[in-house]
Every structure is written in structure tokens, then in C-alpha cells.
Amino acid sequence: MLLLISPINSEEALEAIEGGADIIDVKNPKEGSLGANFPWVIKNIREITPSGMLVSATLGDVPYKPGTVSLAAAGAVVSGADYIKVGLYGTKNYDEALEVMENVVKSVKEFDDNAIVVASGYADAHRIGAIDPMEIPRVAAESGADLAMVDTAVKDGKTLFDFMDKDKLIEFNKNIHEYGLKSALAGSIKKEQLRLLYDIGCDVVGIRGAACTGGDRNKGTINHIAVMELKNMIENF
């Protein structure tokens, strides 16, 4: 299971790198759960990240506007991102989500065929009127994406497990693996929940809060010691 840590700037990225994160995921929490950061921030973080370490960029909690999202995806690739994450926030059903993701995949692969495209749904989709998270594996597979992910849209202290129980998460992972793709899980994950995700068969776990000082994704900052602790836990499972 790979550890994805989400810094908001180069200082936090250096902490995540020092702590041994597998993927450096550039985001901007001020703009939402999967809020997009600026191209120059992605570019700078790619430049300071070791070549063997992947850099991810979130495109935002995106609307149902395939052209707009595709253009953002191209910008992320040009800025140096290896992973392109799309938060399917404004897509209300399978058809809308598929249309967005098909165009994102086309846009990304035209620039870099090796780039990894992630279709992300939300465990609490019912709170924002978004597509059912259990549809995300099919969206990812049919669109040509590489990973299917679930996060939480509303960051109010509730975690992934408040909306999807163990059985649902097992089903999600099983479905995406049957398509031959990989899974990623996030959503205010606590360190004591890592073992369960590992046992479920999750391929990538996404974390910000648990890697920050005070465990606070908004007021705290990423600390290399916290990242190292998370990484060591995973390696010792």
C-alpha cells in the first residue's frame, strides 16, 4: 500500500519527502476536499521532488464541464504532475462522470501517455448530490483511467468510515481490481485505520490531516516525523 501525502506548498512537500511518502499530492484545501493548486506550485514541487518519487495534482472538486476540466488536466500534466486526480463533485450520475473522465483521459494521454489518471468519487456523495461512489470503478474503467478513488467531500470531522463500512470498502476494492485497475482511499483517515485499509487491499492511501501537526489538515502543517510514523506503520503490517 502506497502512502500519498498532500502538501499545499514546497515547504510541506519537503517534509513529506523527508518523511518517506511514496506520492507527493499537491492540493489546495482552501478550494475544497480535492482543491486545485496553482501550476507554478506543482512545477516547483516537481522540481524539488526526487525523480523516483511520484507527484500528484488534484484538479479540484470539478463541475460537470468536460472542456474546462480537460483543460485543467492538460495544465497539470504540463506543470509536471505524474498523477492527475479528478474529484467528480458536480457530476450527478454515471453518464456525466464518464463524459468528464473520457475527456480528461484523452487530454492527459495526449501530453504524457505514462501519466496516471485518477477518477475520484465521494463517500458522502449524498450530501452534495454527486455520483454514487460505488459507480466510480466502472467510470474509471470505461473512461480509460488508471485508478478509482473515494474521498470525503465535506471535511467536518467525519471520516471515510462514517459513510462506507468495511463491507462497502471491500466491494469497492474488489470491483476496481476486477477491472484490472488500482484503488485509492482517503477521507480524514486516522493512523489507527491504516491497518484495516491495508487488510482490505487498498493500493494507495491518501492522507493530509494525520500527517499534520496537531492532526489538523487546515490549521496544522505537514511534519516529516508524522509522515515517517505513518510510513513505518504501513511497512510493518
Summary of the structure (lengths in Angstrom):
residues: 237
radius of gyration: 15.9
end to end distance: 9.9
largest distance: 43.8
contacts: 906
relative contact order: 0.15
helix: 47%
strand: 18%
